[in-house]
Amino acid sequence: MGMRELYDAMGVEYDDVLALLRREDRIKLYFTQMMDDPSFGELERTMEERDYPAAFRAAHTIKGMCVNLMIEPLAKASIALVECLRSDPVDEAEATSLYAQVRNEHNLLLSRWDDLL
């Protein structure tokens, strides 16, 4: 599976990503950096600890990376989680449900990424 197939599997038009980032090697580099970013682990830890301000920061970082790389399924899930965590007080049931969606999208992305490597 190449980068085009990875984006196709997510339902994202690869040519749009290529138009934005210009070169496939750049897309793969940024994608690799995102997959190695500690924000995913930080989000998991902070959600377990119910440290919602720190979870907000991690989710916001994930959202930004996904928007920049046009990873729409994970971007949509993380946007929803960011907005939930922005509220005061945080609706814990909603935050837990939205975090599960982010985790599921991330796990799906990880499995597709592993197929690429």
N, CA, C and O atoms as CSV, one atom per row, in Angstrom:
chain,resi,resn,atom,element,x,y,z
A,1,MET,N,N,0.853,-1.171,0.000
A,1,MET,CA,C,0.000,0.000,0.000
A,1,MET,C,C,0.902,1.239,0.000
A,1,MET,O,O,1.825,1.335,0.808
A,2,GLY,N,N,0.637,2.170,-0.892
A,2,GLY,CA,C,1.362,3.435,-0.939
A,2,GLY,C,C,0.550,4.544,-0.281
A,2,GLY,O,O,-0.545,4.309,0.231
A,3,MET,N,N,1.093,5.735,-0.300
A,3,MET,CA,C,0.402,6.876,0.320
A,3,MET,C,C,-0.944,7.125,-0.361
A,3,MET,O,O,-1.927,7.431,0.315
A,4,ARG,N,N,-1.003,6.997,-1.684
A,4,ARG,CA,C,-2.266,7.194,-2.396
A,4,ARG,C,C,-3.323,6.203,-1.897
A,4,ARG,O,O,-4.467,6.577,-1.639
A,5,GLU,N,N,-2.924,4.947,-1.768
A,5,GLU,CA,C,-3.867,3.921,-1.306
A,5,GLU,C,C,-4.281,4.159,0.147
A,5,GLU,O,O,-5.423,3.901,0.525
A,6,LEU,N,N,-3.354,4.648,0.946
A,6,LEU,CA,C,-3.667,4.958,2.340
A,6,LEU,C,C,-4.745,6.040,2.408
A,6,LEU,O,O,-5.724,5.901,3.141
A,7,TYR,N,N,-4.564,7.103,1.653
A,7,TYR,CA,C,-5.567,8.167,1.634
A,7,TYR,C,C,-6.871,7.691,0.999
A,7,TYR,O,O,-7.951,8.054,1.462
A,8,ASP,N,N,-6.782,6.885,-0.052
A,8,ASP,CA,C,-7.998,6.332,-0.659
A,8,ASP,C,C,-8.790,5.519,0.368
A,8,ASP,O,O,-10.018,5.595,0.414
A,9,ALA,N,N,-8.081,4.744,1.188
A,9,ALA,CA,C,-8.742,3.937,2.216
A,9,ALA,C,C,-9.461,4.805,3.244
A,9,ALA,O,O,-10.442,4.373,3.850
A,10,MET,N,N,-8.970,6.035,3.441
A,10,MET,CA,C,-9.616,6.962,4.375
A,10,MET,C,C,-10.740,7.749,3.703
A,10,MET,O,O,-11.471,8.486,4.365
A,11,GLY,N,N,-10.874,7.589,2.384
A,11,GLY,CA,C,-11.885,8.336,1.655
A,11,GLY,C,C,-11.470,9.771,1.369
A,11,GLY,O,O,-12.317,10.649,1.204
A,12,VAL,N,N,-10.164,10.004,1.310
A,12,VAL,CA,C,-9.626,11.343,1.079
A,12,VAL,C,C,-8.987,11.375,-0.309
A,12,VAL,O,O,-8.268,10.449,-0.685
A,13,GLU,N,N,-9.243,12.422,-1.058
A,13,GLU,CA,C,-8.692,12.576,-2.396
A,13,GLU,C,C,-7.198,12.887,-2.297
A,13,GLU,O,O,-6.812,13.976,-1.873
A,14,TYR,N,N,-6.378,11.944,-2.683
A,14,TYR,CA,C,-4.930,12.082,-2.552
A,14,TYR,C,C,-4.393,13.246,-3.373
A,14,TYR,O,O,-3.448,13.913,-2.953
A,15,ASP,N,N,-4.970,13.493,-4.514
A,15,ASP,CA,C,-4.485,14.591,-5.350
A,15,ASP,C,C,-4.631,15.933,-4.643
A,15,ASP,O,O,-3.831,16.839,-4.878
A,16,ASP,N,N,-5.633,16.079,-3.784
A,16,ASP,CA,C,-5.781,17.305,-2.995
A,16,ASP,C,C,-4.642,17.441,-1.986
A,16,ASP,O,O,-4.114,18.533,-1.776
A,17,VAL,N,N,-4.278,16.339,-1.374
A,17,VAL,CA,C,-3.165,16.335,-0.414
A,17,VAL,C,C,-1.869,16.659,-1.147
A,17,VAL,O,O,-1.055,17.450,-0.672
A,18,LEU,N,N,-1.691,16.048,-2.291
A,18,LEU,CA,C,-0.495,16.283,-3.088
A,18,LEU,C,C,-0.422,17.739,-3.565
A,18,LEU,O,O,0.661,18.323,-3.605
A,19,ALA,N,N,-1.547,18.312,-3.917
A,19,ALA,CA,C,-1.565,19.718,-4.333
A,19,ALA,C,C,-1.162,20.632,-3.176
A,19,ALA,O,O,-0.506,21.653,-3.382
A,20,LEU,N,N,-1.555,20.263,-1.975
A,20,LEU,CA,C,-1.224,21.061,-0.803
A,20,LEU,C,C,0.253,20.928,-0.410
A,20,LEU,O,O,0.930,21.928,-0.173
A,21,LEU,N,N,0.735,19.704,-0.344
A,21,LEU,CA,C,2.085,19.454,0.162
A,21,LEU,C,C,3.132,19.258,-0.937
A,21,LEU,O,O,4.324,19.183,-0.640
A,22,ARG,N,N,2.719,19.177,-2.165
A,22,ARG,CA,C,3.565,19.217,-3.367
A,22,ARG,C,C,4.340,17.950,-3.713
A,22,ARG,O,O,4.510,17.657,-4.896
A,23,ARG,N,N,4.813,17.193,-2.737
A,23,ARG,CA,C,5.638,16.017,-3.038
A,23,ARG,C,C,5.249,14.854,-2.131
A,23,ARG,O,O,4.954,15.030,-0.950
A,24,GLU,N,N,5.259,13.661,-2.723
A,24,GLU,CA,C,4.886,12.475,-1.951
A,24,GLU,C,C,5.863,12.225,-0.813
A,24,GLU,O,O,5.445,11.803,0.266
A,25,ASP,N,N,7.162,12.475,-1.023
A,25,ASP,CA,C,8.117,12.238,0.054
A,25,ASP,C,C,7.854,13.178,1.234
A,25,ASP,O,O,8.089,12.806,2.384
A,26,ARG,N,N,7.373,14.382,0.959
A,26,ARG,CA,C,7.030,15.323,2.026
A,26,ARG,C,C,5.791,14.836,2.794
A,26,ARG,O,O,5.738,14.923,4.021
A,27,ILE,N,N,4.813,14.330,2.065
A,27,ILE,CA,C,3.607,13.795,2.711
A,27,ILE,C,C,4.004,12.653,3.634
A,27,ILE,O,O,3.572,12.600,4.785
A,28,LYS,N,N,4.827,11.741,3.129
A,28,LYS,CA,C,5.239,10.592,3.939
A,28,LYS,C,C,6.057,11.032,5.146
A,28,LYS,O,O,5.902,10.474,6.232
A,29,LEU,N,N,6.926,12.024,4.971
A,29,LEU,CA,C,7.727,12.535,6.093
A,29,LEU,C,C,6.824,13.112,7.177
A,29,LEU,O,O,6.972,12.769,8.350
A,30,TYR,N,N,5.896,13.977,6.803
A,30,TYR,CA,C,5.000,14.590,7.783
A,30,TYR,C,C,4.089,13.555,8.428
A,30,TYR,O,O,3.789,13.628,9.620
A,31,PHE,N,N,3.657,12.594,7.626
A,31,PHE,CA,C,2.803,11.532,8.145
A,31,PHE,C,C,3.581,10.711,9.175
A,31,PHE,O,O,3.049,10.377,10.233
A,32,THR,N,N,4.832,10.390,8.868
A,32,THR,CA,C,5.679,9.638,9.796
A,32,THR,C,C,5.880,10.416,11.087
A,32,THR,O,O,5.811,9.846,12.176
A,33,GLN,N,N,6.128,11.709,10.971
A,33,GLN,CA,C,6.302,12.536,12.164
A,33,GLN,C,C,5.031,12.547,13.004
A,33,GLN,O,O,5.099,12.498,14.232
A,34,MET,N,N,3.869,12.612,12.349
A,34,MET,CA,C,2.621,12.601,13.095
A,34,MET,C,C,2.421,11.260,13.811
A,34,MET,O,O,2.002,11.228,14.968
A,35,MET,N,N,2.718,10.163,13.124
A,35,MET,CA,C,2.504,8.852,13.729
A,35,MET,C,C,3.432,8.626,14.923
A,35,MET,O,O,3.110,7.854,15.826
A,36,ASP,N,N,4.584,9.302,14.927
A,36,ASP,CA,C,5.535,9.182,16.031
A,36,ASP,C,C,5.310,10.221,17.128
A,36,ASP,O,O,5.986,10.190,18.156
A,37,ASP,N,N,4.376,11.129,16.919
A,37,ASP,CA,C,4.158,12.216,17.867
A,37,ASP,C,C,3.643,11.668,19.204
A,37,ASP,O,O,2.797,10.775,19.213
A,38,PRO,N,N,4.134,12.183,20.319
A,38,PRO,CA,C,3.718,11.686,21.638
A,38,PRO,C,C,2.315,12.136,22.054
A,38,PRO,O,O,1.832,11.719,23.106
A,39,SER,N,N,1.663,12.959,21.269
A,39,SER,CA,C,0.345,13.475,21.660
A,39,SER,C,C,-0.692,12.371,21.812
A,39,SER,O,O,-1.587,12.478,22.651
A,40,PHE,N,N,-0.588,11.313,21.014
A,40,PHE,CA,C,-1.556,10.220,21.125
A,40,PHE,C,C,-1.437,9.528,22.483
A,40,PHE,O,O,-2.447,9.261,23.135
A,41,GLY,N,N,-0.216,9.240,22.907
A,41,GLY,CA,C,-0.002,8.649,24.226
A,41,GLY,C,C,-0.386,9.593,25.344
A,41,GLY,O,O,-0.927,9.181,26.370
A,42,GLU,N,N,-0.097,10.873,25.131
A,42,GLU,CA,C,-0.463,11.896,26.121
A,42,GLU,C,C,-1.980,11.981,26.263
A,42,GLU,O,O,-2.493,12.106,27.375
A,43,LEU,N,N,-2.691,11.915,25.155
A,43,LEU,CA,C,-4.154,11.955,25.216
A,43,LEU,C,C,-4.689,10.757,25.987
A,43,LEU,O,O,-5.578,10.898,26.826
A,44,GLU,N,N,-4.155,9.593,25.705
A,44,GLU,CA,C,-4.598,8.394,26.415
A,44,GLU,C,C,-4.368,8.538,27.924
A,44,GLU,O,O,-5.262,8.268,28.726
A,45,ARG,N,N,-3.169,8.964,28.294
A,45,ARG,CA,C,-2.832,9.103,29.716
A,45,ARG,C,C,-3.728,10.134,30.398
A,45,ARG,O,O,-4.264,9.879,31.477
A,46,THR,N,N,-3.885,11.281,29.776
A,46,THR,CA,C,-4.644,12.361,30.417
A,46,THR,C,C,-6.136,12.057,30.473
A,46,THR,O,O,-6.816,12.480,31.409
A,47,MET,N,N,-6.652,11.336,29.494
A,47,MET,CA,C,-8.073,10.948,29.573
A,47,MET,C,C,-8.279,9.944,30.708
A,47,MET,O,O,-9.268,10.023,31.437
A,48,GLU,N,N,-7.348,9.004,30.857
A,48,GLU,CA,C,-7.454,8.040,31.960
A,48,GLU,C,C,-7.397,8.745,33.312
A,48,GLU,O,O,-8.087,8.358,34.256
A,49,GLU,N,N,-6.568,9.783,33.395
A,49,GLU,CA,C,-6.415,10.530,34.650
A,49,GLU,C,C,-7.481,11.616,34.830
A,49,GLU,O,O,-7.531,12.276,35.867
A,50,ARG,N,N,-8.312,11.792,33.836
A,50,ARG,CA,C,-9.334,12.847,33.829
A,50,ARG,C,C,-8.709,14.238,33.999
A,50,ARG,O,O,-9.281,15.126,34.631
A,51,ASP,N,N,-7.534,14.392,33.422
A,51,ASP,CA,C,-6.854,15.687,33.399
A,51,ASP,C,C,-7.278,16.367,32.097
A,51,ASP,O,O,-6.546,16.353,31.107
A,52,TYR,N,N,-8.468,16.959,32.117
A,52,TYR,CA,C,-9.072,17.466,30.897
A,52,TYR,C,C,-8.351,18.654,30.271
A,52,TYR,O,O,-8.344,18.759,29.045
A,53,PRO,N,N,-7.746,19.551,31.040
A,53,PRO,CA,C,-6.970,20.608,30.377
A,53,PRO,C,C,-5.784,20.044,29.567
A,53,PRO,O,O,-5.512,20.500,28.456
A,54,ALA,N,N,-5.094,19.060,30.132
A,54,ALA,CA,C,-3.982,18.438,29.403
A,54,ALA,C,C,-4.505,17.602,28.237
A,54,ALA,O,O,-3.880,17.565,27.177
A,55,ALA,N,N,-5.630,16.939,28.417
A,55,ALA,CA,C,-6.243,16.167,27.326
A,55,ALA,C,C,-6.650,17.098,26.187
A,55,ALA,O,O,-6.503,16.760,25.012
A,56,PHE,N,N,-7.163,18.270,26.546
A,56,PHE,CA,C,-7.519,19.267,25.530
A,56,PHE,C,C,-6.298,19.622,24.688
A,56,PHE,O,O,-6.381,19.653,23.461
A,57,ARG,N,N,-5.175,19.889,25.332
A,57,ARG,CA,C,-3.957,20.271,24.598
A,57,ARG,C,C,-3.500,19.147,23.663
A,57,ARG,O,O,-3.119,19.402,22.521
A,58,ALA,N,N,-3.541,17.908,24.150
A,58,ALA,CA,C,-3.124,16.771,23.315
A,58,ALA,C,C,-4.088,16.591,22.143
A,58,ALA,O,O,-3.657,16.397,21.007
A,59,ALA,N,N,-5.387,16.656,22.420
A,59,ALA,CA,C,-6.379,16.495,21.355
A,59,ALA,C,C,-6.272,17.629,20.340
A,59,ALA,O,O,-6.449,17.412,19.141
A,60,HIS,N,N,-5.985,18.826,20.816
A,60,HIS,CA,C,-5.846,19.978,19.926
A,60,HIS,C,C,-4.630,19.797,19.007
A,60,HIS,O,O,-4.690,20.145,17.828
A,61,THR,N,N,-3.547,19.264,19.531
A,61,THR,CA,C,-2.359,18.983,18.720
A,61,THR,C,C,-2.675,17.939,17.661
A,61,THR,O,O,-2.301,18.095,16.498
A,62,ILE,N,N,-3.357,16.886,18.056
A,62,ILE,CA,C,-3.744,15.826,17.115
A,62,ILE,C,C,-4.644,16.405,16.025
A,62,ILE,O,O,-4.470,16.112,14.842
A,63,LYS,N,N,-5.594,17.219,16.430
A,63,LYS,CA,C,-6.494,17.855,15.470
A,63,LYS,C,C,-5.696,18.646,14.442
A,63,LYS,O,O,-5.940,18.525,13.241
A,64,GLY,N,N,-4.756,19.445,14.895
A,64,GLY,CA,C,-3.965,20.258,13.986
A,64,GLY,C,C,-3.162,19.432,13.005
A,64,GLY,O,O,-3.117,19.745,11.816
A,65,MET,N,N,-2.529,18.380,13.493
A,65,MET,CA,C,-1.752,17.522,12.603
A,65,MET,C,C,-2.647,16.885,11.542
A,65,MET,O,O,-2.294,16.827,10.364
A,66,CYS,N,N,-3.803,16.412,11.982
A,66,CYS,CA,C,-4.709,15.729,11.051
A,66,CYS,C,C,-5.296,16.692,10.023
A,66,CYS,O,O,-5.434,16.339,8.852
A,67,VAL,N,N,-5.639,17.892,10.448
A,67,VAL,CA,C,-6.159,18.886,9.509
A,67,VAL,C,C,-5.086,19.235,8.485
A,67,VAL,O,O,-5.371,19.304,7.289
A,68,ASN,N,N,-3.860,19.454,8.942
A,68,ASN,CA,C,-2.772,19.810,8.031
A,68,ASN,C,C,-2.467,18.713,7.025
A,68,ASN,O,O,-2.082,19.006,5.893
A,69,LEU,N,N,-2.630,17.459,7.415
A,69,LEU,CA,C,-2.358,16.331,6.522
A,69,LEU,C,C,-3.618,15.810,5.838
A,69,LEU,O,O,-3.572,14.818,5.109
A,70,MET,N,N,-4.739,16.481,6.075
A,70,MET,CA,C,-6.025,16.116,5.471
A,70,MET,C,C,-6.449,14.682,5.821
A,70,MET,O,O,-6.993,13.964,4.982
A,71,ILE,N,N,-6.195,14.285,7.052
A,71,ILE,CA,C,-6.615,12.966,7.535
A,71,ILE,C,C,-8.008,13.160,8.132
A,71,ILE,O,O,-8.170,13.265,9.348
A,72,GLU,N,N,-8.992,13.204,7.265
A,72,GLU,CA,C,-10.322,13.656,7.634
A,72,GLU,C,C,-11.025,12.834,8.715
A,72,GLU,O,O,-11.602,13.430,9.625
A,73,PRO,N,N,-11.010,11.494,8.666
A,73,PRO,CA,C,-11.735,10.755,9.716
A,73,PRO,C,C,-11.214,11.055,11.129
A,73,PRO,O,O,-11.999,11.276,12.051
A,74,LEU,N,N,-9.896,11.062,11.288
A,74,LEU,CA,C,-9.310,11.344,12.599
A,74,LEU,C,C,-9.443,12.825,12.945
A,74,LEU,O,O,-9.604,13.177,14.113
A,75,ALA,N,N,-9.377,13.681,11.950
A,75,ALA,CA,C,-9.560,15.121,12.194
A,75,ALA,C,C,-10.958,15.395,12.731
A,75,ALA,O,O,-11.111,16.133,13.704
A,76,LYS,N,N,-11.975,14.812,12.112
A,76,LYS,CA,C,-13.357,15.030,12.553
A,76,LYS,C,C,-13.561,14.538,13.985
A,76,LYS,O,O,-14.196,15.208,14.799
A,77,ALA,N,N,-13.017,13.363,14.276
A,77,ALA,CA,C,-13.168,12.808,15.632
A,77,ALA,C,C,-12.440,13.677,16.649
A,77,ALA,O,O,-12.966,13.923,17.734
A,78,SER,N,N,-11.247,14.144,16.319
A,78,SER,CA,C,-10.493,14.956,17.273
A,78,SER,C,C,-11.089,16.349,17.429
A,78,SER,O,O,-11.027,16.922,18.517
A,79,ILE,N,N,-11.660,16.902,16.376
A,79,ILE,CA,C,-12.346,18.201,16.481
A,79,ILE,C,C,-13.501,18.096,17.471
A,79,ILE,O,O,-13.673,18.968,18.323
A,80,ALA,N,N,-14.283,17.045,17.361
A,80,ALA,CA,C,-15.410,16.852,18.280
A,80,ALA,C,C,-14.917,16.728,19.721
A,80,ALA,O,O,-15.512,17.303,20.632
A,81,LEU,N,N,-13.837,15.982,19.929
A,81,LEU,CA,C,-13.288,15.825,21.279
A,81,LEU,C,C,-12.756,17.153,21.805
A,81,LEU,O,O,-12.988,17.490,22.966
A,82,VAL,N,N,-12.051,17.907,20.979
A,82,VAL,CA,C,-11.537,19.219,21.392
A,82,VAL,C,C,-12.678,20.117,21.849
A,82,VAL,O,O,-12.584,20.762,22.894
A,83,GLU,N,N,-13.741,20.160,21.081
A,83,GLU,CA,C,-14.870,21.027,21.442
A,83,GLU,C,C,-15.520,20.581,22.749
A,83,GLU,O,O,-15.938,21.414,23.553
A,84,CYS,N,N,-15.603,19.281,22.961
A,84,CYS,CA,C,-16.154,18.770,24.223
A,84,CYS,C,C,-15.252,19.157,25.391
A,84,CYS,O,O,-15.735,19.607,26.430
A,85,LEU,N,N,-13.948,18.981,25.219
A,85,LEU,CA,C,-13.004,19.273,26.300
A,85,LEU,C,C,-12.843,20.760,26.558
A,85,LEU,O,O,-12.325,21.163,27.599
A,86,ARG,N,N,-13.283,21.569,25.619
A,86,ARG,CA,C,-13.217,23.026,25.771
A,86,ARG,C,C,-14.264,23.533,26.779
A,86,ARG,O,O,-14.096,24.593,27.381
A,87,SER,N,N,-15.323,22.773,26.948
A,87,SER,CA,C,-16.417,23.220,27.813
A,87,SER,C,C,-16.039,23.117,29.293
A,87,SER,O,O,-15.163,22.341,29.675
A,88,ASP,N,N,-16.707,23.901,30.095
A,88,ASP,CA,C,-16.468,23.902,31.539
A,88,ASP,C,C,-17.812,23.933,32.245
A,88,ASP,O,O,-18.508,24.946,32.185
A,89,PRO,N,N,-18.192,22.869,32.902
A,89,PRO,CA,C,-17.421,21.641,33.133
A,89,PRO,C,C,-17.494,20.702,31.923
A,89,PRO,O,O,-18.385,20.810,31.080
A,90,VAL,N,N,-16.549,19.798,31.867
A,90,VAL,CA,C,-16.506,18.802,30.801
A,90,VAL,C,C,-17.550,17.734,31.086
A,90,VAL,O,O,-17.644,17.235,32.207
A,91,ASP,N,N,-18.329,17.386,30.079
A,91,ASP,CA,C,-19.273,16.274,30.175
A,91,ASP,C,C,-18.445,14.991,30.045
A,91,ASP,O,O,-18.043,14.614,28.945
A,92,GLU,N,N,-18.198,14.332,31.170
A,92,GLU,CA,C,-17.286,13.182,31.179
A,92,GLU,C,C,-17.774,12.035,30.315
A,92,GLU,O,O,-16.968,11.375,29.658
A,93,ALA,N,N,-19.073,11.783,30.299
A,93,ALA,CA,C,-19.602,10.686,29.483
A,93,ALA,C,C,-19.388,10.983,27.999
A,93,ALA,O,O,-18.989,10.105,27.234
A,94,GLU,N,N,-19.653,12.212,27.604
A,94,GLU,CA,C,-19.452,12.595,26.207
A,94,GLU,C,C,-17.963,12.560,25.849
A,94,GLU,O,O,-17.587,12.076,24.782
A,95,ALA,N,N,-17.128,13.073,26.742
A,95,ALA,CA,C,-15.685,13.077,26.490
A,95,ALA,C,C,-15.157,11.653,26.334
A,95,ALA,O,O,-14.331,11.390,25.460
A,96,THR,N,N,-15.621,10.753,27.159
A,96,THR,CA,C,-15.194,9.356,27.080
A,96,THR,C,C,-15.623,8.733,25.761
A,96,THR,O,O,-14.852,8.008,25.131
A,97,SER,N,N,-16.848,9.013,25.345
A,97,SER,CA,C,-17.359,8.487,24.080
A,97,SER,C,C,-16.590,9.058,22.887
A,97,SER,O,O,-16.230,8.326,21.966
A,98,LEU,N,N,-16.342,10.355,22.911
A,98,LEU,CA,C,-15.610,10.988,21.814
A,98,LEU,C,C,-14.156,10.533,21.787
A,98,LEU,O,O,-13.580,10.357,20.713
A,99,TYR,N,N,-13.565,10.344,22.950
A,99,TYR,CA,C,-12.201,9.829,23.007
A,99,TYR,C,C,-12.140,8.427,22.397
A,99,TYR,O,O,-11.181,8.100,21.699
A,100,ALA,N,N,-13.147,7.603,22.652
A,100,ALA,CA,C,-13.189,6.254,22.071
A,100,ALA,C,C,-13.209,6.341,20.544
A,100,ALA,O,O,-12.594,5.515,19.870
A,101,GLN,N,N,-13.903,7.326,20.001
A,101,GLN,CA,C,-13.928,7.504,18.545
A,101,GLN,C,C,-12.549,7.899,18.025
A,101,GLN,O,O,-12.095,7.389,17.001
A,102,VAL,N,N,-11.887,8.808,18.734
A,102,VAL,CA,C,-10.532,9.206,18.342
A,102,VAL,C,C,-9.604,7.996,18.395
A,102,VAL,O,O,-8.828,7.757,17.469
A,103,ARG,N,N,-9.690,7.250,19.463
A,103,ARG,CA,C,-8.841,6.061,19.619
A,103,ARG,C,C,-9.110,5.048,18.508
A,103,ARG,O,O,-8.174,4.463,17.963
A,104,ASN,N,N,-10.375,4.840,18.172
A,104,ASN,CA,C,-10.716,3.894,17.105
A,104,ASN,C,C,-10.178,4.350,15.753
A,104,ASN,O,O,-9.624,3.552,14.997
A,105,GLU,N,N,-10.346,5.634,15.454
A,105,GLU,CA,C,-9.825,6.169,14.183
A,105,GLU,C,C,-8.297,6.088,14.152
A,105,GLU,O,O,-7.706,5.781,13.116
A,106,HIS,N,N,-7.665,6.366,15.289
A,106,HIS,CA,C,-6.209,6.289,15.351
A,106,HIS,C,C,-5.737,4.850,15.162
A,106,HIS,O,O,-4.768,4.605,14.443
A,107,ASN,N,N,-6.409,3.904,15.797
A,107,ASN,CA,C,-6.034,2.489,15.650
A,107,ASN,C,C,-6.207,2.014,14.211
A,107,ASN,O,O,-5.382,1.257,13.699
A,108,LEU,N,N,-7.282,2.459,13.560
A,108,LEU,CA,C,-7.493,2.109,12.160
A,108,LEU,C,C,-6.386,2.701,11.296
A,108,LEU,O,O,-5.874,2.043,10.390
A,109,LEU,N,N,-6.028,3.931,11.578
A,109,LEU,CA,C,-4.942,4.581,10.851
A,109,LEU,C,C,-3.622,3.850,11.082
A,109,LEU,O,O,-2.848,3.647,10.147
A,110,LEU,N,N,-3.371,3.461,12.316
A,110,LEU,CA,C,-2.151,2.696,12.638
A,110,LEU,C,C,-2.070,1.400,11.842
A,110,LEU,O,O,-1.013,1.058,11.312
A,111,SER,N,N,-3.181,0.683,11.758
A,111,SER,CA,C,-3.164,-0.592,11.016
A,111,SER,C,C,-2.900,-0.346,9.540
A,111,SER,O,O,-2.178,-1.112,8.901
A,112,ARG,N,N,-3.477,0.713,8.995
A,112,ARG,CA,C,-3.225,1.031,7.581
A,112,ARG,C,C,-1.773,1.487,7.390
A,112,ARG,O,O,-1.140,1.157,6.387
A,113,TRP,N,N,-1.261,2.238,8.345
A,113,TRP,CA,C,0.120,2.716,8.288
A,113,TRP,C,C,1.077,1.527,8.333
A,113,TRP,O,O,2.061,1.493,7.595
A,114,ASP,N,N,0.790,0.557,9.196
A,114,ASP,CA,C,1.634,-0.638,9.288
A,114,ASP,C,C,1.649,-1.399,7.961
A,114,ASP,O,O,2.671,-1.974,7.586
A,115,ASP,N,N,0.521,-1.403,7.253
A,115,ASP,CA,C,0.458,-2.050,5.947
A,115,ASP,C,C,1.336,-1.341,4.931
A,115,ASP,O,O,1.849,-1.954,3.995
A,116,LEU,N,N,1.502,-0.037,5.129
A,116,LEU,CA,C,2.310,0.766,4.205
A,116,LEU,C,C,3.794,0.498,4.393
A,116,LEU,O,O,4.568,0.511,3.436
A,117,LEU,N,N,4.182,0.252,5.645
A,117,LEU,CA,C,5.621,0.094,5.932
A,117,LEU,C,C,6.150,-1.218,5.492
A,117,LEU,O,O,7.337,-1.495,5.665
